[in-house]
Amino acid sequence: AKVEKLGPYTVRIVSKEAIPWDLARLSTQTYMLPKHVHGPLQNKRDFGRHPVGTGPYRYVQVDEGTGLVAVKRKSYPQASSAKSAPTIGRLVVTPVGDPGTTAAMLMADKIDIARDIPADQAEDLANRNEFDLTLRDSQGVQYLLIDAKGRSGLEPLTNEKVREAIMKSIDVKPYLRVIFGEASKGMSRPEAICSARQIGCDHSIHQLGYDPQGAKAALAKAGYSDGFDVVITSLEGPSAQIAQVMAGQLRAVGVRASIAPLTFAAYRKKQRDGKLELLVGAYGGGGLPDVAQTLNFFFSDDPRNYHGRPELIDLARKANSEMDPGRRKAYVRELLDKITAMHYLVPLAPTSDIIIHRHEVKVAKGWPQIGYGYTMSEVSWR
């Protein structure tokens, strides 16, 4: 593999193998660093404190304690429909520790826009004349993963009928309400763990619907009419909110569920140790307009593997190296249909962002440029 300089603005990249998602990656997540500035630095973090780049903004202050200040570049000729030219002249990015403080700063006119505010607080703010609530589209999903491989030692989960019962016990409407509040009206669960807008995403089998009586019948057929104990591990935040509601739904069909909300570090350790039974997690789609990162995340031979099916890893590998779009989608379709049929991994809700902002601020509602949040190219004054 090598990179050849062909001119002042042109390079040729020669790879060792076919990569069908290379242009998607290069156009969204590949950054060019100035060798004469970045190269000599002993501590590469120093580059972030004094960044040099070709983006739409120039940072004039980078401080880990007080935040960032950036000003709009006078010229941004590379603007396009994918990344529009900025319209806001000066940005002040302030780190805030908790949603309550964020809400207070909004009401005190100290900040103009914020995200990661719980739905109830966001709705209270949106009911005030000076604020609007924007629900951003999402590349990612909140999901449920079941230990079908039996790594945790909980034998019932290796039974396909038990996993079917768990899937039939799920009613996603309360999940959407608890995360998004009134903004959830008209929303539905994602059809798959990837978005139809991502290149290569495809499936043909639909998720099981809410059927508590069918769940009880499936448990009885599997020999667990008296239920069993199970722990739902979740990340903190919206995933924990979903897990709490899900535990009640499982108990309603006879599965004695409890929840264990963890920090990301604690969750990753539990995952590596093979102790996950049920997991409610979130994945942002890799911030890529392609299915590749989603396949790598869920179907690599690494500690995330709780399915124990080598054929799934093989299908993901084939999809991520197949250059023909039709054949690539066929691999992805076969893979996603298999996980749906075996009741291993199911989407529950989108990872959409609730953004509260002053009425004078406009936030684009289209397909997001990144996996979480927004870029300032997507924000403007009205």
Buried (B, 14 or more C-beta within 10 A) or exposed (E): EEEEEEEEEEEEEEEEEEBBBBEBBEEBEEEEEEEEBBEEEEEEEEBEEEBEBEBBBBBEEBEEEEBBBBBBBEEBEEEEEEBBBBEBEEBEBEEBEEBEEBBEBBBEEEBBBBBBBBBEBBBBBBEEEEBBBBBBBBBBBBBBBBBBBBBBEBEBBBBBBBBBBBBBBBBBBBBBBBBBBEBBEEBEBBBBBBBEEBBBBBBEEEBBEBBBEBBBBBBBBBEBEEBBEBBBBBBEBBBBBBBBBBBEBBBBBBBEBEBBBBEEEBBEEBBEEBBBBBBBBBBBBBBBBBBBBBBBBBBEEEBBBBBEBEEBBBBBBBBBBBEEEEEBBBBBBBBBBBBBEBBBBBBBBBBBBBBBBBEEBBBBEEBBBBBBBBBBBBBBEE
